[in-house]
Amino acid sequence: MLKIALPNKGRLSEEVRELFNDAGLEVRARGERALTASLGGEFEAIFVRAQDIPEFVADGAAQAGVTGWDLVNEAGRELEPLMDLEFGRCRLVVAARDESGIARAEDVKDGMRVASCFPRLTQAFFQQRGQKVTVVPVSGAAEIAPHLGIADIVVDLTSTGSTLKMNGLREVATVLESSARLVAYPRNGSDARRALEELTQALGSVLAARGQRYLMANVPKTSLEKVREVLPGLNGPTVVDVMNGGHFVAVHAVVSTRTLYRTVNALKALGGQGILVTRIERLMA
């Protein structure tokens, strides 16, 4: 049974568990504090800190793991990226105090101190730009460092930028864009690779279904050409004869939730009846 390293707490942990559950790989643990769990009977989950997952996977203690792309890059270990899970999105940014006069990364002067929980990425960012800074590693709350005088600027994670603004800081450059990723031990055997490929397909089918709905409606045959314009679907709508339906046919299609409101109204305008919209659990290409 392959081991998958998963975050043991926090928002990322909750979203990972939800994704695996939706993919039919229910997390079955003996208790809330259990360090391991069965994943649908197909895999074994081991729960560790998100920042430790790159090390566990790179050392072969787990065949795969889920953690942030920022943590994967900070670890600098050899890992095989399998897929972007499309949640936990954030950015690692350079930020300075509003009154610092620093508006761009180019304004950072040699010798300035930079506080960050990501010393490796921070050092690499400024080295690539030919700027000589002193990195001050911190374990958390980097945004307070300029106010305490222990650093001139910070490199920190943000999703909306609200925390930085609240602390009198403004973004001046983006170091890295991050999201949750499924990564694998690079020297997995053929059996492990096959199992992880199936896992990737299962998770991908759930992600593909999110933001999509399955729509069914009875529409007049005379409006069918216009209906095809309203319901492009994945490969065009499916058209089915309705028993005793007279001049009506049934159309089925996958539609985006972003356009669902307009699509339903457009179908009504074309004489559509019996419109039914339902969620999609999994969508295989």
URJO-V106871 format. One record per helix or strand of 3 or more residues. SS is the DSSP state (a for helix, b for strand). FROM is the first residue (numbers start at 1). LEN is the number of residues. Records with the same first field share a line. If there is no record, write none. Layout:
SS->FROM-LEN, FROM-LEN
This chain:
b->2-6, 27-3, 36-4, 43-6, 64-5, 80-5, 90-8, 113-4, 134-4, 153-6, 169-10, 180-5, 212-9, 238-4, 248-9, 273-7
a->10-13, 50-9, 69-7, 98-3, 105-3, 119-10, 142-7, 162-5, 190-20, 221-10, 260-10
